[in-house]
Amino acid sequence: MTGETTRESTAARDTERQHLEFARSEAGAPLQSLLAQARRRIDCYAPRLDLPVFASSAAAETLAHFVVASRQNRIRLLIGDERWFLRHNPRLVELARRFPSFMEVRRPPEELEMPDECFVVVDDAAHFQQPKLDDPRCILITGDRRGAARLQRRFDAEWELGEPLAELFTTGL
């Protein structure tokens, strides 16, 4: 894992900026730490939510604690492969079923092909990215309001076009 830390002064407060790069196989701990630091919003954009950390009990516990901590907290997942999500992320599926007002899952419309990347935006100043799914390099940047805002705008635009994942609430009978 490589990283650099710098101080950026803003009018509102000093923000420490960290830029960490690591292999996909090492993404669990940094991403789990990022999720645990969330205070208002977690947005995840993934063609296939297949990072092992999302299927872990630790992530499910962190996200459950997050959604019950405040009525304003929100988790939004935009998932390209909903079958993969439903089959391989049972803890997140259960969390979305238990807290549908706080955790929403959508898929992009069929005519919209998701780019081959994954990213998570936390609050307004931190994000995790795997720029290319076939590239094992991942990036975690904190204290980066501009970068987080850029990803947030992309997420919000596609979220608005997305369709709720109705399969979350079907019984299969």
C-alpha positions in Angstrom: 0.0 0.0 0.0 1.4 3.4 -0.9 0.1 6.7 0.3 0.7 10.4 0.7 -0.8 12.9 3.2 -1.0 16.6 2.7 -2.7 19.5 4.5 -5.1 21.7 2.5 -6.4 24.8 4.3 -10.0 25.8 3.5 -11.9 28.8 4.8 -14.2 26.5 6.9 -11.5 24.2 8.4 -8.3 22.4 7.8 -8.8 19.1 5.9 -6.2 16.4 5.8 -6.0 14.8 2.4 -4.9 11.2 2.0 -4.3 9.4 -1.2 -3.8 5.7 -0.8 -3.3 3.2 -3.6 -3.5 -0.6 -3.0 -4.2 -3.9 -4.8 -7.9 -5.0 -5.0 -6.9 -7.9 -2.8 -6.0 -5.4 0.0 -9.1 -3.2 -0.4 -11.1 -4.7 2.5 -9.6 -2.9 5.5 -9.3 0.6 3.8 -12.9 0.4 2.4 -14.3 -0.9 5.7 -12.6 2.0 7.5 -14.1 4.4 5.0 -17.6 3.0 5.6 -17.1 3.3 9.3 -16.2 7.0 9.0 -19.5 7.8 7.2 -21.7 10.3 9.0 -24.5 11.1 6.4 -24.3 9.3 3.1 -22.8 6.3 1.4 -23.3 6.0 -2.3 -21.9 3.0 -4.2 -21.7 2.6 -8.0 -20.8 -0.9 -9.1 -21.5 -3.0 -12.3 -21.1 -6.0 -10.0 -20.8 -5.5 -6.2 -18.1 -8.2 -5.9 -15.6 -6.7 -3.5 -15.4 -9.2 -0.6 -15.8 -6.5 2.0 -19.4 -5.9 1.0 -20.3 -9.5 1.7 -18.6 -9.5 5.1 -20.4 -9.5 8.4 -18.2 -6.5 9.5 -19.4 -4.3 6.6 -23.1 -5.4 7.3 -22.7 -4.5 10.9 -21.0 -1.1 10.1 -23.8 -0.3 7.6 -26.5 -1.3 10.0 -25.1 0.9 12.7 -24.8 3.7 10.2 -28.5 3.5 9.1 -29.8 3.4 12.7 -27.5 6.2 13.9 -29.6 9.0 12.4 -32.9 9.3 10.4 -31.0 11.4 7.9 -28.4 8.8 7.0 -28.7 7.2 3.6 -27.1 4.4 1.7 -27.7 4.1 -2.0 -26.4 1.3 -4.2 -26.5 1.5 -8.0 -25.8 -2.1 -9.1 -25.5 -3.3 -12.7 -25.7 -7.0 -12.0 -28.7 -7.4 -9.7 -28.6 -11.2 -9.8 -25.0 -11.2 -8.6 -25.9 -8.8 -5.8 -28.9 -10.8 -4.6 -27.1 -14.1 -4.7 -23.7 -13.1 -3.2 -24.5 -10.3 -0.8 -27.2 -11.7 1.5 -26.3 -9.5 4.4 -26.8 -6.3 2.3 -30.0 -7.7 0.9 -31.3 -8.3 4.4 -30.2 -4.8 5.4 -32.0 -3.2 2.4 -35.2 -5.2 3.3 -35.1 -4.2 7.0 -34.4 -0.5 6.3 -35.9 0.4 2.9 -36.3 4.0 3.8 -32.6 4.3 4.6 -31.0 1.9 2.2 -32.0 1.9 -1.5 -30.8 -0.3 -4.3 -31.3 0.5 -7.9 -30.2 -0.8 -11.3 -29.5 1.3 -14.3 -32.1 1.2 -17.1 -31.3 -1.6 -19.6 -30.4 0.8 -22.3 -27.7 2.4 -20.1 -24.5 0.4 -20.0 -22.5 1.0 -16.8 -18.8 1.9 -17.2 -16.3 -0.7 -16.2 -15.5 0.8 -12.8 -16.6 0.8 -9.2 -16.7 3.7 -6.8 -18.0 4.6 -3.3 -18.6 8.2 -2.2 -18.8 8.9 1.5 -20.3 12.1 2.7 -18.8 15.0 0.7 -15.1 14.5 1.0 -14.0 10.9 0.6 -14.1 8.3 -2.1 -12.9 4.8 -3.0 -12.4 3.8 -6.6 -11.5 0.9 -8.7 -11.0 2.7 -12.0 -11.1 -0.4 -14.2 -12.6 -3.6 -13.0 -10.0 -5.7 -14.8 -7.2 -3.7 -13.2 -6.4 -4.7 -9.6 -5.4 -1.1 -8.6 -7.7 0.6 -6.1 -7.6 4.2 -4.8 -8.9 5.7 -1.6 -8.9 9.5 -1.2 -10.0 11.4 1.8 -10.3 15.2 2.2 -11.0 15.6 -1.5 -14.2 17.5 -1.8 -13.7 18.3 -5.5 -13.0 14.7 -6.5 -15.9 13.4 -4.3 -18.3 16.0 -5.9 -17.3 14.9 -9.4 -18.1 11.3 -8.6 -21.2 12.3 -6.7 -22.6 14.2 -9.8 -22.1 11.1 -11.9 -23.7 8.9 -9.4 -26.7 11.3 -8.9 -27.3 11.5 -12.7 -27.4 7.7 -13.1 -29.3 7.2 -9.9 -32.1 9.4 -11.2 -32.4 7.2 -14.3 -32.1 4.0 -12.2 -35.0 1.6 -11.4 -35.7 0.3 -7.9 -34.6 -3.3 -7.4 -38.0 -4.9 -7.0 -36.5 -8.3 -6.5 -35.5 -7.2 -3.0 -39.2 -7.4 -1.9 -40.4 -10.4 -3.9 -40.9 -13.7 -2.0 -40.4 -16.0 -5.0 -43.7 -17.8 -4.3 
